[in-house]
Amino acid sequence: MVATYLKRWVGSRVLNRTTRKGGLNLSKMRVFPRQVSMPLRREGLDPVPELGTIREVEPVHKLANLFGLNVWMVTGHAEAKAVLADSTNFSNDIRPMIGSDPNKPAEGIGGLGFTDPPDHTRLRKLLTPEFTKRRLARLEPMIEKIVNDQLDLMEAKGPVADIVADFAFNVPFLLIADLLGVEESDRDRFRALGPARFDLSGGGIGVFGSASESREFLFEIVGKQRQHPGDGLIGSIIREHGDGIDDIELGGLADGVFLGGYETSASMLALGTLVLLRDPESFARLRDEPESVDEIVEELLRYLTVVQVAFPRFAKHDQELFGQQVKKGDLVAVSLSGADRDKAVFGGDAEDFWPRRAPAAHLAFGHGMHRCVGAELARMELRAAFSALANRFPDLSLAVAEDQLRFRDFSIVYGVESLPVRLHAVAAAQQAAG
């Protein structure tokens, strides 16, 4: 009886702190309940088995009722594509769920991922020209130089290095900082802003608190460049559009580019290296068959799908969704990692890494109008980095037992904390033997 009373008392305290007039306030939550964590949990590199079991039986599944809010999980590939492409029945506007103050413009911007048409359409048009293949081609020499410089630093540091700290985070960070036009004096502060944005272990307070800090920093950068436009993307948009875009909107766009291009690429580079070390044949193909890099990168994107869930969707009205009755306001979470292991699309070996499989459209970059605008830039970066790594260190190997690796426990973007590697394993073995 005492236990029941305490449980109710704690529940009421949590509810009072995380709700407000009109509904749930995610930004006040100190802990996200365990029952909503399934699409963010993994065993090593694989989504937890329960995710696949549910997908086979109920690809649209009611995950929880969170203080009166129904939370649905979509794991089927076809069902995921349908939801991601549907802006008629679903909204991406999360502001009502985080207590956003309409009188504070800085709270109203969340980047393209949290924006609905017509604002999304208008803002995306400003970014799209900067990410065409023709425009991106000019970045190839920069990408190659950044990758090779980091490999030089790793080799100088060897014989053992940490792929995460010494390579995977540095390459995308330097590229995004150059792309946006962030000055050297601001980069140390800029570097620290990424990982916390995706870590749900501190609840909504941690996620949205770090988001606010990141946006404020980028508003400062935009304000500086409004006076003196730089050579990067921020300065380019200011020169081309002037007062047609205000500092809050441009800061939000820059924030989206930062989020989409930094933490996600870093996780892909680190986890992708681990996958390739598990599969020496594919690692060797990067050296011996340079043209194989495209299919290897695409399979790594599908297999890892480091962005585990898409931006949340909210039902605009009561509706039937693949046999389930979804109510207005319900939250629909699309499990991208679950959809990218769907055997109906990728075959019976969908749980395996197999670059030679028949091509199929993965959802690692999302789908529909909210698909990652920087997808091609990410591909360029991954192709350059993995190819250079395989050629520079052909006998690269793990420097620790794999069971010693620590993975992120509860993060929207999955990753490994550290990946120690021996750069010249064969030479080290020969030296030890001799």
N, C-alpha and C positions, 0 to 999 in steps of 0.2 A: 504493500500500500504506500509506504514511504517512497519507494523507488518510482512508482507510478506518478506520485505527486511531483517529485523532483523532475521527472522527464517532462511533465506538462509545464512546470514552471520554467525550465530551461527553454523549451520550445516556444513559450509565449515571449520570453525575453528576446530570443533570436528573431521571432516574427516581428516584434515591435521595432527592432533596430533595422530590419531589412525591408520593411514595407512602409509605404507612405500613402497618402490619400490618392486613390486611383489605382493602386496596385503595387507590385513588387519593385524594389529598387536594388538592382544588381550591384550597384557601386558601393552599397553599404554592407554587403555580405563579407564576413570575415573568413568564412569557410564555405566552399561549394559542397553540397551533400554528395556522399559516396555514390548514391544511385544514379547520378547524372554523369559519372566519370567514365563509364564503360568505353565510349568512343575515343577516350584519351589514354587508355591503358594498353600496355604492350608487354609481351614477354620477349625480351631481347629486341629483335627487329620486327617481330610479327604482332599484329593486333591480337588481343586475347581471343582464345577459341570461341568464347561465348558470342562474340560479334558475328563470326561466320555461321554459327548455329542459328542465331536469330535471323540472319539474312536468308537462309535457306527456307525458313518457315514463315517469316513475317518481315518482309523487307521494309515496311513502314511499321515501326513498333513504338508503343507508348512507353517511354523510358521512366517517367516519374510525374508526379504532381507536386510541384514545388511551391508551397504556400499558396495554393490556389491556381498556379499556372501549370497547364499541361505542357510537358516537354516530350516531343516526338523525335525519334531517331530514324533516319533513312539510311539504309545500308546497301540496297540493291542498286546496281549501276544504272539501269534504265529509269528507275524511280528517282534516283539522285539527279540525273540529267534533266528530268522533267521539272523537278522543283527548282533547280538552279536557273533554269531558263524562263521561269514563270514569274514575271513582274506584275501580272494582272491580279493574281490571287494571293501573292505574298509580298511583304514589304521588308526592306533591309534597315529601315529607320529604327535604331535602337534607343534613340533619345528618350522616349517615354519610359524606358525601363531603367534609366540611370539617373533620374531626377534632374535632367538637364534644365537649366534656367534659360528660357528664351530671351531674357534681357541681357544675357552674357554671351556675346557672339562666339567667344572662344570655346564655349561648351557645346555649341551647336554643330561644330564640324568634326567629322570622324573619318575623313577620307572617303574615297569612292565606295569602299566596301559597306559603309553604313548610310549610303545616300540613295534615294529613289529618284526616278525621273520626275520632273524635267531637269532638276539640279544635276543629277548624275550624268545625264546626256550632255549637258553644257560643259561640265567640268572635264569629262573624259575626252571631249573633243580637243581640249587644250593640251592634253598629254599625248594622245595617240600619234600625232605627227612626229613626236620626239622618239618614238619607239618603232618606227617602220624599219624594215630591213636595210633600206638605203641609208637612213640616218645612223643606224647602229653600226653599219660597216666601218664608219670612221673611228669606232672605239676598239676595233680589233688590235691595232698596234699597242694601245694603252693596256688592254687586257693581257696581251702576251708579255709586256714588260712587267706588269705587276706580278703575274704568276712567276716569271723567271727570277725576279728580284727576291721573292719570298723563298723560292727553292734555293737560291744562293745563300740566303741567311740561314735556312735550315741546315744546309750542308756544312756551313761554317760552325754551326752550333753542335753538330753531330758528335759521335756516331748515333746517338739516340735523340729523337725530337718528338714533340707532341703535335700531331697533325691538327688538333683542335686549336691550340693556342698559337702555334707557329705558322700555320698555313690556312686552315679552313676559315677562321674568323678574319684574318688579315686581308685576304684577297678580296672578298666582297665588300669589306669595310672601305678599303682604299678606293675601290671602283665607285661605290655609291657616293663617297665623299667628293671624289673628282667629278662625278656626273652631276651632282647637285650644285657643286661650286662652293663647298664648305671650306673656309680658310684653315690653314694649318693651325692657327692659334685656337680654333674652336674644336679641333678634332678629338682631343682627349675627352672632353665633356660629351661630345657626340657619340663616341665609341661605347660609353657605359649605358646608353639609353635603350639598347635593343632587347637583350634577353628577358628583362623583367616584364616586358609587354605581353609575353605569352605564358608566363608562369602563373598557373591558377592555384598554387599551393597556399597563397596568401588571400584567396578569395577575391571578390570584386574590388575590395579596397586596394589591394596590391596592383591589380591589373589596370584599373581606371586611374589610380593615383599616378602610376608610372606613365600612363598615356598622357595625362595632363602635363606632366613635367616635360615629356618629349615634345608635345605640341608647343608649349611655351618657348622652348629653346628654338624651335624652327620658326616661330613667329618673330623671334629676335633676329634670326638670320635673314628672313625675308625683309624685315624692316631695314636692316643694313644695306641689303642689295637694292632696295627701292631707291636709295640715294645713290648707290654706286653699283649698278648691275655687273655681276661677274660673268665669267665665260661659261659657267655651267647651266644646267637646266632651269634653275630659278631665275637667273639673269636673263636667259633667252626668252622665257615666258613674259617677264616684265617688259623687255624691249619690244616684243611683238604685240602684247595686249594692253600694256600700260594700266590705266585705271579700270579697264574692262574686267579685271579680277582684283579683289581686295586682298589684303595681307592675310586675313583669316582663311579665306578659301585657298590661297596659294600655299600657306603653311600646311593646310590639311592635305593638299596634293603632294607636297614634299614629304610629309609624314608617311603617306601611303607608299611612296617610292622607297623611302628608307626602310619601312617595315617589310615590304615585298622583296627587297633586294639584298638585305643584310642577313638577318637571322636565318631566313629560309635557305639561302644559298650556302651559308656557313654549315648548317646542319646537313645539307645534301653532300657537301664536300667531305665532311668527316665521316658520316655514315656510309656514303658511297665508297670511300676508301676501304672501310671495314669490309663491305660486301666484296670488293675486288680482291682483297687479301684472302678472303674465303674461297675465291674462285680464280685460281692462278691462270686458267685458260683464258678467261676474259681479260685479265690484266695483261697477259702476253699479247693478245690480239690488238690491244691499243698500240703496241709497239710494232708488231709485225704486219698488221692489217689496219693502217691508219683510217681507212674508210669505214671501219666497224664502229668508230666512236659514236656515230649518230644513233645506231640501234642500241648500243650499250647504255648511252645516256638516257634514252627514252625508257628503257627497261628499268634503270635505276630510279627514274622519276616515278614510274608506276609502282614498283616493288616497295619503295620506301615511303612515298607519299607523305613527306615530313609534315606538311600542313594537314593535320589530322581531321579537322572539321572545317567546313565552310563558314563564312559569316552567317550568323543566325538569321533565319527568316521568321516572320510573324504573319500568321494568317489574317487576311484582311476581312474575312467573313466566314461564317460557318460553311463547311464544304466536305465533300467526300474525297479522300486522298488514298487511292489504291485500296479501297475497301475499308478504310478507317474514317471515322467521323471526327473531323478536326473542327474545333470551335474558333470563333473570332478571337484573335489575340494569342492563340496558342503559339509556342515557340517550336520551330521545326529545325532540328540540327542535322545537317547532312554529313554523314561520316565518309569523307573522301577516301581514307585509308581502307574502310570496309568495302566501298564500291569498287576500288581498284584491285580487290582480291576476288571479285565476283566470277565464279567459274563459268557462268552462262556466257560471259563475254571473253574471258581470257583463258578458258580451257581448264581441264581438270588439274593442271599443275599451276594454277594461279597463285598458290602460296609459295611457289619457288621463284628464284631469280633465274631467268632463262632468256638472254638477249635474242636468241634466234627464233623466238615465238612469232607467229603471224601478227603483223601490226594490228593494233586496235586502239581506239581513242581512250587514253587514260584521263583521269580527272585531277591530276596533281596540281594543275594550274586553275582548277575550277572549270566553270562552263557558263555560257550565256553572257549577258552584258557585264557581269561582274568577274569574268575571267581575268586573270592577272595580266595587266597591260604590259608588264615587263617579261613575259614568258620567253620571248626570243632572246632577250639579253641574258637571261638566266641560262638558256641552252648554250649560248656562245661561251659564257664563263665556265660552265661545267665541261664542255668539250675541250677547251684550252687547258684547263687545270688538270683533268684526269690524263689527257694525252701527255702533257709535260711531266707529270709525276711518274708515269709509267716509263717514260724514256730516260728521265734523269736517274731514277732509282729502280732499275729492273728487278732487283732482288729485295725490295722492300718487304719487311715482315713485322708482325706484332712483337713488341718488346716485353709484353706481359701476357700472362694467361688470359684468355678471353673472359673467363668468369670473374676476373677482377675489374672489368669495365663497369662503370656506373652510368646508367641512362637516366634521363629526366623522367620523373615519376608522374607528373601531372601538368603537362604543358601542351598548349595548342600546337606548337611546333616541336616535334619530337627531335631529340638529339642525344649525343653522348657527351659526358662531361670532359673526358680526356681520352686521347688515343695515342699512347706512346708507341713509337715505331723505331725499328733499327733500320737505318738508311741503307747500309751495305751489308746485308746479313751474310752473304756467301763469303765475302772478304773477311768478315769478323770470325766466321767459323774456321776458315783456313788458317787465320792467324793464331787462333786458339789451339788448333790441332798441331801447328808447326812449332 
